[in-house]
Amino acid sequence: MLDENFKELGRALKISEDVATVQRFLTTMMRNWMCIFDNADDPKLLQVLLGKYLPVGRHGGIIVTSRLRDAMQLASSPHFNILFGDLDEGSAINLLLKHAHKETSENNLKRAGQIVNALECQALAVCTAGAYMHAMITCSLDTYYLQFKEKSKRTLKYKMSGESYPWTVYNAFMLSFEHLSGPAKLLLQICSCLHPTGIPVEMFQNAFNYGFTEDDFHETEKEVIGRGKMNEIIKCLGTENDLLEIIDELGTFSLVSYNVDHEHPTLSHHAVIHSCAYETISLRDNIVPAVTLILSSGTPVGHSEHDYALRRKLLIHVSHISMDELEHFTMKGHTRVARIFAESGYWTQAEKLQKKVLSLQKKVLGEHHPDTLTSMNNLALTYTAHGMTEQAEKLLETVFSLNKELLGEHHPDTLTFMNNLALTYEAHGKREQAEKLQEQGLSLRKQLYGEHHPDTLVSMSDLALTYRARGQTEQAEKLQETVLSLRKELLGEHHPHTLTSMSNLASTYQARGKTVQAEKLQEKLLCLRKELLGEHHPHTLISMNNLALIYNARGKTGQAEKLQEKVLSLQKELLGEHHPHTLTSMNNLALTYTARGMTEQAEQLQEKVLSLQKELLGEHHPHTLTSMNNLALTYTARGMSEQAEQLQEKELSLCKKLLGELHPDTLTSMGNLASTYHDLGKTEQAENLQEMVLSLMKEILGEHHPDTLTSMSNLASTYHDLGKSMQAEKLQEEVLSLQKEPVAEHPSNQL
């Protein structure tokens, strides 16, 4: 986390993101600055904080807040150590009587003084004690004082793992904890295994209603313990009404706070209370598996905005659990939690989880079991999303081959795997192979299910996208219009699949230059998604983004900019700045800035996107390469042709290495570099590269593809500048003859 904070500071200061460089910058800075390290409560952190992170120098001030007494060693003088959390006696007495709802009589003030001194005037301990006395109507100040002194004797030798938590807080907590009902104790212990804030109440309700079956478990010792504890928890916590009563009980003792957040009420508690509750768990090997079962079975699997929002809230809790503890999940639980990670763009964590369940399934079920093949398919889809298309392709080819051998070519799973393999071929740039496989799959589904079956419509839709990617926009349009018509008839206009078809058709209209039709369809789609899903749903945000792209294509750059800024703001709030969708929106907004002549803002935004993608996805990810390409185009627009040339040469080298020389994205990169050579006056280099690009595009994409026609026009321009007028004229005439209708510039350089 500190590394990320220093990198962010480096970006803001427009210096290197290297931690040491940022530290040196602050050390040598001749202006006043302040650096705050909050909640430095990890003992291991203190060992590296001084050497790696803390700047030195006369112009800066550093504040470190910590519950660890060892943090005092960081101060340059003992005079700079300030112990917070200790109230003065008068303030502590007032706080205690307020929370206990006791009168300020002479006797009460005297006994309250003894209690707060016993509690060392610790604010949290005083609040906990006051809440306890208010909850226990028979507990007077005198009674509490005697109980606390007795509790202190019994816990004198107890050592907590956190080493730094005050005994006073722990003793005050234990007095309250011991008076809780069994279900309340159990719920508090469960919460202590999760992140202390934002624990969705609905997660418990979903888990209790899940209804485990034998199919959910493969009998390992940990799962047996976990399931037994899970059943005990369900029996103990009871119904939804019982759960709310238990929460009220915990709230009465001020051990949790109940936060109403729209549709998702959550529980939170203080970090120290969280640690104290965790210390009360005697057999952690029993309860941790049960907690993971609650977390996984409480994860919704639907596609509504409500379900998506709940999965987003659960991200912090699945991230709080260690990878070792994740082993307690059932196979189905692994799949659910992997989805949480994948939807948030945490491909690495999703991949690790999917590999674990796949390994277990191979061992327990065998490689040929349908569930094993499904898990292999899911892992391959994560590889594709992570830009690891080669690994995805190999895995899906294995899955498809095995399923075909075991279940036959006509089995529904075989056809699904065939379709997914085709999509991976398309992502890998093997569009001809993708098209052939999709046409085969569509033919089989029509034969087996008929044209109106949902799976048949999925195949038609995916094939249309491949047609569009190959420049066959007329075929794509016809197929998508058929799919949309059938889905409206069979599923209704408001069905998610129908809305997806509207989106795909609108994008094809745009690719064909039919921007008026595209705009109308996207505006209708956005209206429907806002109505059905809400403005904050990911699909609604995608529609807003797509509409902005059409506004750009129609020259309505002002409207595009406003819409994209709104989308970006919502995605930062809902998904976080590092989510792939957020980075895509930042990239698209930068392209709009460029179109509006705001090239400086575009450059700053694209440099930020590129930096984040290098860090999160790696330099070799396709999205990172696209961002390098877009930034280079902005450099060109700003007259920084030399910087553009350097970046494009690097990007082209990576594309050739990762995607191969014949990949469409590689050809686009070659074309862009050739244009930069042309701008720099390197017309012979531009000519050689453009001739190579045109030859390859004719071979791979066909001479009618929009990118091919653009390459022909660019080469004609270079011929003209080189004085080769006859060759230029001949090529331009060929372009005109091939353009049977106006074609919009193909947006292949956009993310």
Phi, psi and omega in degrees: 000316179297321177303315180296319179297319179292322177297318179296320177296319178299319179294318181296324180277354181060043173237189179297151177273003178292132184302315182297322180294318179296318179299316179295322180300314180293323181298320185266357182293132185264013176245159181291140178212163177223139180233127183244125174252103187264143176057049177279073189256004179265117181304326180294328182295323183300331182292332182252346186300312184296313185284321189266323192248324188287119175287165174235171180131164186271345188263357184244155174238141182234130175243128175241121174256135184201153171268358182269127177294332180297344179295342180299334182294344181284339183287144179284343178210145177302335181294341183269001177272124179237124179268110177264172180093343178266112176281158169287160189301319181296315179295321180295320179297314180299320180294318180297311182294327179294312182289331180276350182058045180251151179288155180268056177282167181299315180296318180295319180297321180294311181292323178299323177297320178295320182294312184292329176291323176294328179274003180058027178058025177288125187301314182295319179295321180295316179297317180296318179296317180297317179297323179297313182295324179291323181289324182263095188297339180270359184266110176272175176298320179297315181298316181298318182300317179294318179296320182293318179297320179294318179297323180297321179296319185287335184253011185301321184267000183284132179245122179274151184293335183280350176061333190252354185285131184298138178299329181298317180294316182296317180295319178295320178298315184295327177299318178290316185300319184291343179263002176284156172289163179304312179299322180293319176301315183297316180297319179295321178294320177299314180298329181290344177271352179254182174292143186291347182240152172063044179274111185292128177296326182298333177302315179295317181297318178297317182296319181292331181269357187295312180076081181293144175237173179299331182292343181281348188232144168238119200293086165259163185300318184294323181288327177297313178299314182298317181293319178299315179293323179299314178298323178296319180295314180300316180294322185286315184278337171073218186276179179298320178295321177299318181300316180295324177294322178295319178297319177301320180297315179295322179293326179300324179271008181058034179266339173220158171244142182255116185249124179268111182239089180053244184271353188236082174300143182228161175251145174217155172210161183300147183301325180288318175300320178302314180291320178298316180297322180295326181292341182278352181282115184279320181241085184292333179295341178273315189277327182299316176300323179294322179296318179294326177294319177298316182297315183286316181286341177275357179277122180288156182245002184282181184245008181286163177300322179300313181294318180297316180297322179293320177297324177297320180292333181279347182303315183297332182276321176290331177288334181287336182274135181290159179298329177295319180289335178296342178296341181285348179294149170287171179300316178294326178295319176304316183296318180294315182289325175300325178295321177302313180296315184296317181295335180265005178081013178269071187296323182298314179294319178299318180298315180300316182294317180293325177294322179297312182291326178294318178299317180294319180293321177299321181287315186274317187257336184096157186292336186266001181289142181305321179295324178295317180295322178297319179293323176298319178298315180297320178296320179297321179295324176293319175304315181299313180297329181276001180082007181266064189291331180293314178296320179298317181298314180298317182293317181290327176296321177295313180300313182298316181296314180295316182294322178297319181290320186276318188248348179096159185292336186266000181290142181306319180295321179300316181292325177295315179294325177298316180295317179295322177297319178298319179296324178290320174304316181297316179295331180275001179086003180268067190288329178293317177295322178299315181298315181298316182292321180292322177295322177295315180296319179296318179300316180294319181292323175298317182294319186275320188248340186095164187289337187267000182288142180306320180294324177297319180294326176298315179297318178298318181296314181294321178297321179298321178296322177292319175304315181296318180297330180272005178086004181270065189290331180293315177296320179299315181299313181299315182293319181290326176294323176296313180299314181298317180299314181293320181292323175300318182291317188271323187251339184097158186291337186266359182290143180306321180294324177295317179296322177298319179296321177298318180297314180297318181294320178299319179294324178290319174305316180297316180297332180270002180084006180269066189288333178294312177298321180298315181297314180300316183292319180292323178294320177296316180298315180299319179299316180295317182292323176299318182292318187272322188251339185096158186291337187266358181290142180307321180292326176295318180295324177297318179296320177298318180295316180296321178296322178298321178297322178291320175304317178300313181298332181267005178082007180269062189291331178295315177295321179299315182299314180300316182293318181292324177295324177294315179300313182298318179298316180294319182291324175299319181290317188271322187251338185096157186292338187266359182289142180307320180295323179294317179295323176298317180294322177298319179297314181294321177297321178298321178296324177291319175303317179298315180298332181268005179081008180268062190290332179293315177297321179298316181299314181299317182291318181291324176296322177294315179300313182298318179298315180294319181291323175299318182289317188272321186253339184097156184293339187266001181287143180306321180295324177295318179296320178298319180294323176299317180296315181294320178296320178299320178296325177290320174304317179298315181297333180268005180079013181263062188294327181292317176296321178298317181299313180299316182291320181291323178295321177294315181295320179295319178299317179293320179298316179298319183290318188270322187253340184096156185292337185266000181291140180306322179294325177295318179296321177298318179296320178297318179296319179294320178295321178299320178296323178292319174304317180299315180296329181276001180083008178271065190291328179291318177296321178298316181299312182300316182290320181293323177295321178295316180299314182297317180298315180292321181293321177299320182288318188268316185260340184094154187285346180269354183293140180307320180294324178296316180295322177297318179296321178297318179295318179297318179294322178299320178296320178293318176303317182297317180292334178273002180082011180267069189296320183295317179294322179296314181296317180298318182291321179295322177295323178295320178299315181297322181290329180281334181276086181288340176209159181299135179236128178293152177302131186287122185278051185284347180264011178256151180282000000 
